[in-house]
């Protein structure tokens, strides 16, 4: 009997290891898997309290050995003005022994400036991956109510790029499918590594549908997430050297899915 192929998805597509130093996140994104798990699945955080960031002080003194593979930081919260000092401490402890870090964020400009200004000596070990799923601030404000505007995120991307760091973008989830290509073109000039495209997953399980606006926004997202839209975006962007497809898009389009963690392909 043939052994079933391993399905690599989520954070494991990008990195072998993950690292966090907080519980909760002020961005309070409606589709967030960490929020859904903490509030609904494991009930480790009370309803309505996910947006209260709590620094895990034990992580501030954690020491790291040299790892064989990239560590994604963070994966279950974000880097915000309230926790950036803690994040810089933990990131520095990770980088000092020579580890590679994939720094993932819906970026606040002041936080990205602080990281870039603190770690110029580690440029070769850091790859920034900024989550920017739309350029329409109305869309961003609904799905990611506590996160920065598009303009702020773009400025953070430019700052990291102009400071000589490697940069990439996560358009997962895409929040504005009709304008994927236009948004890609706005960001591509400041990207050195890749731009990832992916869908919003487990909408019914993760996104609350309390108000009429909730239901209307969810219905529109489901309407947008269809094969016609996927293939249209794929045909427009498939040959661009920066483009990569998250597992959700690979599966929908019948593309090969890696079987090894952390390949970032």
ABEGO torsion letter per residue (X at the ends): XBBBBBBBBEAAAABABBBBABBEBAAGBAABAAAAAAAAAAGABBBGAAABBBBBAAAAABBBBBBBEBBBOBAABBBBAAAAAAAAAAAAAAAAAGBBBBBBBBBBAAAAAAAAAAAAAAAAABBBBBBBABABAAAAAAABAABBBAAAAAAAAAAAAAAGBBBBBBAOBBABAAAAAAAAAAAAAABAABBBBBBBBGAAAABBBABAAAAAAAAAAAAABBAAAAAAAAAAAAABAABBBBAAAAAAAGBBBBABBGAGX
